[in-house]
Amino acid sequence: MIQEAFQQFAIVQGDSAQQLSERLNEELFRLRHKFPEVSFEGMIARISYTEHTNAPEDTADEYELRGVHLTCQDCPFFQPHQKKDGSEDLRAKKGKCDFAQYGSTNRDMRACAHLFDMLNRGEVRLCLAE
């Protein structure tokens, strides 16, 4: 994900100290999550704040911007470690994956772009548990 920050400015002007104060407070409340800083020049207040944007780099980032957060354990290609009796070993955090760099991945890792590309092509479908 490409994250960028841009400095922005808002100018507030008033005819009286009361009017300037009211307009400034309204604008500061609107910008409260953007870390505003105020400087004054007579009856003019200049507010500088930072605007942040996120741009997706790959398919996984596009899904994340839509609120879809998948991990390796959600992938049908993830093979968790098994106990001797054949049941899943829930203590193990790692599992096998043919697409991982060394053939092994952590179950809680963010799913790779390969899964998201296959979702887009319709080769893989995920179902919601009830």
Backbone as a printed PyTorch tensor [residue, N CA C, xyz], in Angstrom:
tensor([[[  0.8450,  -1.1640,   0.0000],
         [  0.0000,   0.0000,   0.0000],
         [  0.8960,   1.2350,   0.0000]],

        [[  0.6070,   2.1490,  -0.8770],
         [  1.3450,   3.4110,  -0.9440],
         [  0.6010,   4.4210,  -0.0770]],

        [[  1.2780,   4.9350,   0.9350],
         [  0.6820,   5.9300,   1.8200],
         [  1.3610,   7.2660,   1.5800]],

        [[  0.5440,   8.2730,   1.3330],
         [  1.0720,   9.6040,   1.0750],
         [  0.4140,  10.5950,   2.0270]],

        [[  1.1360,  11.6450,   2.3640],
         [  0.6150,  12.7090,   3.2170],
         [  0.8280,  14.0480,   2.5160]],

        [[ -0.2000,  14.8810,   2.5510],
         [ -0.1450,  16.1880,   1.9040],
         [ -0.5290,  17.2550,   2.9170]],

        [[  0.2420,  18.3250,   2.9680],
         [ -0.1050,  19.4340,   3.8410],
         [ -1.1630,  20.2880,   3.1450]],

        [[ -2.2010,  20.6110,   3.8770],
         [ -3.3120,  21.4060,   3.3660],
         [ -3.5200,  22.6170,   4.2810]],

        [[ -4.2360,  23.6260,   3.7700],
         [ -4.4980,  24.8260,   4.5470],
         [ -5.9640,  25.1980,   4.4550]],

        [[ -6.4770,  25.7550,   5.5450],
         [ -7.8230,  26.3180,   5.5870],
         [ -7.6880,  27.7120,   6.1950]],

        [[ -8.3280,  28.6850,   5.5780],
         [ -8.2670,  30.0660,   6.0480],
         [ -9.6310,  30.4300,   6.6320]],

        [[ -9.6070,  30.9790,   7.8400],
         [-10.8400,  31.4020,   8.5070],
         [-10.7050,  32.8910,   8.8110]],

        [[-11.7520,  33.6480,   8.4450],
         [-11.7290,  35.0910,   8.6470],
         [-13.0110,  35.5040,   9.3490]],

        [[-12.9040,  36.5040,  10.2140],
         [-14.0710,  37.0130,  10.9110],
         [-14.0360,  38.5170,  11.0170]],

        [[-15.2170,  39.1240,  11.1530],
         [-15.3010,  40.5740,  11.2950],
         [-15.0680,  41.0040,  12.7360]],

        [[-15.3280,  40.0830,  13.6680],
         [-15.1080,  40.3820,  15.0830],
         [-14.4020,  39.1880,  15.7170]],

        [[-13.8900,  39.4130,  16.9190],
         [-13.2020,  38.3270,  17.6250],
         [-14.1670,  37.1730,  17.9050]],

        [[-15.4110,  37.5000,  18.2420],
         [-16.4210,  36.4620,  18.5240],
         [-16.7050,  35.6410,  17.2670]],

        [[-16.9030,  36.2930,  16.1500],
         [-17.1950,  35.6000,  14.8930],
         [-16.0010,  34.7440,  14.4490]],

        [[-14.7890,  35.2780,  14.5770],
         [-13.5940,  34.5190,  14.2260],
         [-13.4620,  33.2940,  15.1130]],

        [[-13.7160,  33.4830,  16.3910],
         [-13.6170,  32.3750,  17.3370],
         [-14.6190,  31.2700,  17.0030]],

        [[-15.8490,  31.6210,  16.6840],
         [-16.8810,  30.6290,  16.3480],
         [-16.5230,  29.8770,  15.0650]],

        [[-16.1330,  30.6120,  14.0280],
         [-15.7690,  29.9670,  12.7580],
         [-14.5290,  29.0810,  12.9120]],

        [[-13.5600,  29.5750,  13.6780],
         [-12.3370,  28.8080,  13.8990],
         [-12.6370,  27.5250,  14.6570]],

        [[-13.4610,  27.6090,  15.6870],
         [-13.8070,  26.4050,  16.4520],
         [-14.5460,  25.3830,  15.6000]],

        [[-15.4310,  25.8430,  14.7250],
         [-16.1430,  24.9320,  13.8280],
         [-15.1660,  24.2030,  12.8910]],

        [[-14.2430,  24.9660,  12.3390],
         [-13.2710,  24.3870,  11.3990],
         [-12.3170,  23.4390,  12.1300]],

        [[-11.8820,  23.8100,  13.3230],
         [-10.9990,  22.9300,  14.0990],
         [-11.7080,  21.6330,  14.4870]],

        [[-12.9960,  21.7200,  14.7730],
         [-13.7470,  20.5020,  15.0970],
         [-13.8370,  19.6040,  13.8690]],

        [[-14.0670,  20.1930,  12.7040],
         [-14.1510,  19.4190,  11.4650],
         [-12.8120,  18.7440,  11.1380]],

        [[-11.7090,  19.4030,  11.4660],
         [-10.3760,  18.8920,  11.1430],
         [ -9.7020,  18.2120,  12.3360]],

        [[-10.4390,  17.8830,  13.3740],
         [ -9.8520,  17.4030,  14.6310],
         [ -9.0030,  16.1420,  14.4940]],

        [[ -9.2550,  15.2940,  13.5120],
         [ -8.4920,  14.0560,  13.3390],
         [ -7.3080,  14.2340,  12.3920]],

        [[ -7.0540,  15.4470,  11.9630],
         [ -5.9940,  15.7000,  10.9880],
         [ -4.8740,  16.5570,  11.5760]],

        [[ -4.7920,  16.6330,  12.8910],
         [ -3.7310,  17.3350,  13.6100],
         [ -3.5580,  18.7780,  13.1370]],

        [[ -4.5960,  19.6250,  13.3010],
         [ -4.5030,  21.0090,  12.8250],
         [ -3.5910,  21.8690,  13.7050]],

        [[ -2.9450,  22.8250,  13.0570],
         [ -2.1270,  23.8260,  13.7390],
         [ -2.5910,  25.1900,  13.2550]],

        [[ -2.7200,  26.1400,  14.1730],
         [ -3.2890,  27.4560,  13.8480],
         [ -2.2400,  28.5520,  14.0150]],

        [[ -2.2490,  29.4890,  13.0620],
         [ -1.4590,  30.7180,  13.2020],
         [ -2.3860,  31.8910,  12.8720]],

        [[ -2.1580,  33.0050,  13.5380],
         [ -3.0350,  34.1720,  13.3800],
         [ -2.2870,  35.3310,  12.7370]],

        [[ -3.0790,  36.1070,  11.9770],
         [ -2.5780,  37.3370,  11.3840],
         [ -3.7460,  38.3220,  11.3910]],

        [[ -3.8400,  39.0900,  12.4590],
         [ -4.9810,  39.9950,  12.6060],
         [ -6.2520,  39.1840,  12.8480]],

        [[ -7.2790,  39.4430,  12.0300],
         [ -8.5580,  38.7390,  12.1580],
         [ -8.6500,  37.5570,  11.1910]],

        [[ -7.5040,  37.0370,  10.8130],
         [ -7.4450,  35.8760,   9.9160],
         [ -6.6830,  34.7640,  10.6240]],

        [[ -7.2560,  33.5690,  10.5810],
         [ -6.5930,  32.3970,  11.1610],
         [ -6.2570,  31.4350,  10.0260]],

        [[ -5.0100,  30.9920,  10.0130],
         [ -4.5910,  30.0270,   9.0000],
         [ -4.3910,  28.6850,   9.7030]],

        [[ -5.1160,  27.6800,   9.2300],
         [ -5.0330,  26.3410,   9.8140],
         [ -4.2820,  25.4560,   8.8300]],

        [[ -3.2050,  24.8490,   9.2970],
         [ -2.5060,  23.8720,   8.4640],
         [ -2.7960,  22.4900,   9.0470]],

        [[ -3.0410,  21.5260,   8.1580],
         [ -3.3460,  20.1660,   8.5880],
         [ -2.8130,  19.1980,   7.5440]],

        [[ -2.7950,  17.9300,   7.8920],
         [ -2.2470,  16.9100,   7.0070],
         [ -3.3520,  15.9910,   6.5120]],

        [[ -3.3870,  15.8070,   5.2110],
         [ -4.3490,  14.9090,   4.5640],
         [ -3.5890,  13.6510,   4.1550]],

        [[ -4.1050,  12.4750,   4.5280],
         [ -3.4570,  11.1970,   4.2080],
         [ -4.2680,  10.4460,   3.1630]],

        [[ -3.5670,   9.8060,   2.2250],
         [ -4.2290,   8.9750,   1.2190],
         [ -3.5290,   7.6220,   1.1450]],

        [[ -4.2980,   6.6140,   0.8000],
         [ -3.7720,   5.2670,   0.5920],
         [ -4.0900,   4.8470,  -0.8350]],

        [[ -3.0850,   4.3840,  -1.5520],
         [ -3.2770,   3.9110,  -2.9240],
         [ -2.8380,   2.4450,  -2.9850]],

        [[ -3.6730,   1.5880,  -3.5470],
         [ -3.3190,   0.1650,  -3.6010],
         [ -2.1750,  -0.0980,  -4.5770]],

        [[ -1.2900,  -1.0210,  -4.1850],
         [ -0.1890,  -1.4380,  -5.0520],
         [ -0.5180,  -2.7240,  -5.7870]],

        [[ -1.3640,  -3.5540,  -5.1890],
         [ -1.6980,  -4.8350,  -5.8120],
         [ -3.1440,  -5.2000,  -5.4740]],

        [[ -3.5540,  -6.3720,  -5.9000],
         [ -4.9280,  -6.8230,  -5.6980],
         [ -5.2500,  -6.9750,  -4.2190]],

        [[ -4.2900,  -7.4400,  -3.4270],
         [ -4.5110,  -7.6070,  -1.9910],
         [ -4.8160,  -6.2600,  -1.3380]],

        [[ -4.1240,  -5.2190,  -1.7570],
         [ -4.3760,  -3.8840,  -1.2150],
         [ -5.7660,  -3.3800,  -1.6000]],

        [[ -6.2130,  -3.6750,  -2.8050],
         [ -7.5500,  -3.2650,  -3.2400],
         [ -8.6180,  -3.8990,  -2.3610]],

        [[ -8.4540,  -5.1890,  -2.0620],
         [ -9.4070,  -5.8660,  -1.1780],
         [ -9.3530,  -5.2690,   0.2250]],

        [[ -8.1600,  -4.9600,   0.7060],
         [ -8.0220,  -4.4030,   2.0530],
         [ -8.7120,  -3.0490,   2.1640]],

        [[ -8.6200,  -2.2210,   1.1210],
         [ -9.3100,  -0.9270,   1.1360],
         [-10.8230,  -1.0910,   1.1780]],

        [[-11.3260,  -2.2230,   0.6900],
         [-12.7640,  -2.5130,   0.7420],
         [-13.1690,  -3.1720,   2.0560]],

        [[-12.1870,  -3.4090,   2.9410],
         [-12.4940,  -3.9860,   4.2440],
         [-12.3500,  -5.4940,   4.3210]],

        [[-11.7720,  -6.1200,   3.3060],
         [-11.5720,  -7.5650,   3.2990],
         [-10.1510,  -7.8510,   3.7700]],

        [[-10.0420,  -8.4870,   4.9410],
         [ -8.7360,  -8.8070,   5.5200],
         [ -8.6260, -10.3270,   5.6380]],

        [[ -7.9560, -10.9410,   4.6900],
         [ -7.7940, -12.3910,   4.6970],
         [ -6.3960, -12.7580,   5.1700]],

        [[ -6.3130, -13.8710,   5.8780],
         [ -5.0290, -14.3890,   6.3230],
         [ -4.7800, -15.7310,   5.6410]],

        [[ -3.5870, -16.2610,   5.8220],
         [ -3.2320, -17.5300,   5.1800],
         [ -4.1570, -18.6640,   5.5950]],

        [[ -4.6400, -18.6460,   6.8330],
         [ -5.5290, -19.7210,   7.2750],
         [ -6.8800, -19.6790,   6.5590]],

        [[ -7.2250, -18.5620,   5.9190],
         [ -8.4620, -18.4610,   5.1440],
         [ -8.3050, -19.0360,   3.7370]],

        [[ -7.0720, -19.2990,   3.3280],
         [ -6.7780, -19.7560,   1.9690],
         [ -6.9740, -21.2720,   1.8530]],

        [[ -7.5830, -21.7340,   0.7660],
         [ -7.7700, -23.1800,   0.5900],
         [ -6.4610, -23.9250,   0.3310]],

        [[ -5.3770, -23.2150,   0.0080],
         [ -4.0890, -23.8600,  -0.2430],
         [ -3.2540, -24.0210,   1.0270]],

        [[ -3.6780, -23.3910,   2.1180],
         [ -2.9570, -23.5070,   3.3820],
         [ -3.2160, -24.8820,   3.9880]],

        [[ -2.1480, -25.5860,   4.3360],
         [ -2.2460, -26.9200,   4.9320],
         [ -1.6740, -26.8610,   6.3370]],

        [[ -2.5240, -26.8370,   7.3660],
         [ -2.0130, -26.7490,   8.7330],
         [ -1.2880, -28.0340,   9.1310]],

        [[ -0.3690, -27.9120,  10.0970],
         [  0.3200, -29.0920,  10.6060],
         [ -0.6970, -30.0180,  11.2550]],

        [[ -0.4230, -31.3100,  11.1700],
         [ -1.3520, -32.2940,  11.7260],
         [ -0.6760, -33.1070,  12.8170]],

        [[ -1.5050, -33.5880,  13.7410],
         [ -1.0220, -34.4830,  14.7890],
         [ -0.8730, -35.8770,  14.1910]],

        [[ -0.3410, -36.7980,  14.9640],
         [ -0.1460, -38.1660,  14.4900],
         [ -1.4650, -38.8530,  14.1570]],

        [[ -2.5420, -38.4490,  14.8440],
         [ -3.8400, -39.0700,  14.5710],
         [ -4.5360, -38.4660,  13.3470]],

        [[ -3.9240, -37.4680,  12.7150],
         [ -4.4660, -36.8740,  11.4990],
         [ -5.2880, -35.6170,  11.7290]],

        [[ -5.5560, -35.2650,  12.9960],
         [ -6.3210, -34.0450,  13.2670],
         [ -5.3930, -32.8320,  13.2230]],

        [[ -5.9830, -31.6710,  13.0470],
         [ -5.2000, -30.4370,  12.9430],
         [ -4.5580, -30.0960,  14.2810]],

        [[ -3.2870, -29.7430,  14.2500],
         [ -2.5630, -29.3330,  15.4540],
         [ -2.7980, -27.8380,  15.6540]],

        [[ -3.7110, -27.4940,  16.5530],
         [ -4.0790, -26.0950,  16.7640],
         [ -2.9980, -25.3010,  17.4930]],

        [[ -2.0100, -25.9940,  18.0610],
         [ -0.9110, -25.2980,  18.7480],
         [  0.0630, -24.6980,  17.7410]],

        [[  0.1750, -25.3140,  16.5860],
         [  1.1410, -24.8680,  15.5720],
         [  0.6100, -23.6450,  14.8430]],

        [[  1.4410, -22.6370,  14.7290],
         [  1.0580, -21.4170,  14.0160],
         [  1.4500, -21.4740,  12.5480]],

        [[  2.3260, -22.3970,  12.1910],
         [  2.7900, -22.4960,  10.8090],
         [  2.0730, -23.6250,  10.0870]],

        [[  2.1240, -23.5410,   8.7720],
         [  1.5550, -24.5740,   7.9290],
         [  2.2320, -24.5620,   6.5780]],

        [[  1.8830, -25.5360,   5.7610],
         [  2.4890, -25.6420,   4.4350],
         [  1.7080, -24.8080,   3.4310]],

        [[  2.4530, -24.2580,   2.4760],
         [  1.8430, -23.5110,   1.3790],
         [  2.7730, -23.5920,   0.1760]],

        [[  2.2380, -24.0200,  -0.9500],
         [  3.0470, -24.1480,  -2.1600],
         [  3.4740, -22.7950,  -2.7170]],

        [[  2.7720, -21.7320,  -2.3480],
         [  3.0670, -20.4090,  -2.8920],
         [  3.9830, -19.5950,  -1.9920]],

        [[  4.2420, -20.0660,  -0.7560],
         [  5.1290, -19.3580,   0.1670],
         [  6.5700, -19.5240,  -0.2960]],

        [[  7.4110, -18.5810,   0.0980],
         [  8.7910, -18.5630,  -0.3770],
         [  9.5430, -19.8490,  -0.0220]],

        [[  9.3810, -20.3400,   1.1870],
         [ 10.0950, -21.5520,   1.5930],
         [  9.1530, -22.7310,   1.8150]],

        [[  7.9440, -22.6440,   1.2860],
         [  6.9890, -23.7370,   1.4040],
         [  6.2510, -23.7750,   2.7260]],

        [[  6.4920, -22.7760,   3.5850],
         [  5.8530, -22.7250,   4.8970],
         [  5.4730, -21.2860,   5.1980]],

        [[  4.3550, -21.1090,   5.8890],
         [  3.9020, -19.7650,   6.2290],
         [  3.2020, -19.7850,   7.5760]],

        [[  3.0570, -18.6170,   8.1740],
         [  2.3520, -18.4680,   9.4330],
         [  0.8650, -18.3160,   9.1320]],

        [[  0.0220, -18.9820,   9.8980],
         [ -1.4260, -18.9440,   9.6420],
         [ -2.0110, -17.5400,   9.7610]],

        [[ -1.3960, -16.6680,  10.5550],
         [ -1.9210, -15.3230,  10.7750],
         [ -1.3510, -14.2770,   9.8230]],

        [[ -0.5090, -14.6880,   8.8850],
         [  0.0600, -13.7490,   7.9070],
         [ -1.0370, -13.2660,   6.9580]],

        [[ -0.8410, -12.0650,   6.4290],
         [ -1.7640, -11.5410,   5.4200],
         [ -1.6870, -12.4470,   4.1930]],

        [[ -2.8440, -12.7910,   3.6420],
         [ -2.8900, -13.6690,   2.4710],
         [ -2.1340, -13.0340,   1.3080]],

        [[ -1.5050, -13.8750,   0.5200],
         [ -0.6750, -13.3830,  -0.5830],
         [ -1.5390, -12.9140,  -1.7600]],

        [[ -0.9030, -12.2090,  -2.6610],
         [ -1.5960, -11.6760,  -3.8430],
         [ -2.1170, -12.8000,  -4.7330]],

        [[ -1.4760, -13.9730,  -4.6560],
         [ -1.9080, -15.1070,  -5.4780],
         [ -3.3660, -15.4790,  -5.1700]],

        [[ -3.7270, -15.5160,  -3.8810],
         [ -5.1040, -15.8320,  -3.4900],
         [ -6.0740, -14.7850,  -4.0320]],

        [[ -5.7320, -13.5200,  -3.9010],
         [ -6.6260, -12.4620,  -4.3540],
         [ -6.7760, -12.4660,  -5.8770]],

        [[ -5.6890, -12.7590,  -6.5830],
         [ -5.7770, -12.8570,  -8.0460],
         [ -6.6990, -14.0040,  -8.4550]],

        [[ -6.6040, -15.1280,  -7.7480],
         [ -7.4720, -16.2650,  -8.0490],
         [ -8.9300, -15.9510,  -7.7130]],

        [[ -9.1660, -15.1630,  -6.6620],
         [-10.5280, -14.7210,  -6.3380],
         [-11.0890, -13.8650,  -7.4680]],

        [[-10.2740, -12.9570,  -7.9760],
         [-10.7190, -12.0870,  -9.0760],
         [-11.0320, -12.8700, -10.3420]],

        [[-10.2500, -13.9140, -10.6080],
         [-10.4790, -14.7200, -11.8060],
         [-11.6050, -15.7280, -11.6280]],

        [[-12.1120, -15.8790, -10.4060],
         [-13.1950, -16.8130, -10.1460],
         [-12.7250, -18.2480,  -9.9470]],

        [[-11.4280, -18.4520,  -9.7930],
         [-10.8920, -19.8000,  -9.5860],
         [-11.0940, -20.2750,  -8.1520]],

        [[-11.2390, -19.3330,  -7.2300],
         [-11.4350, -19.6520,  -5.8170],
         [-12.6350, -18.8540,  -5.3280]],

        [[-13.4540, -19.5000,  -4.4990],
         [-14.5740, -18.8070,  -3.8480],
         [-14.4960, -19.0920,  -2.3650]],

        [[-14.7560, -18.0840,  -1.5770],
         [-14.7740, -18.2350,  -0.1240],
         [-16.2040, -18.1150,   0.3650]],

        [[-16.5450, -18.8930,   1.3880],
         [-17.8840, -18.8850,   1.9510],
         [-17.8200, -18.3530,   3.3880]],

        [[-18.8870, -17.7000,   3.8070],
         [-18.9650, -17.2150,   5.1650],
         [-19.4910, -18.3230,   6.0620]],

        [[-18.8940, -18.4690,   7.2320],
         [-19.3630, -19.4620,   8.2000],
         [-20.6190, -18.9280,   8.8740]],

        [[-21.5310, -19.8190,   9.1730],
         [-22.7860, -19.3950,   9.8170],
         [-22.6870, -19.5210,  11.2950]]])
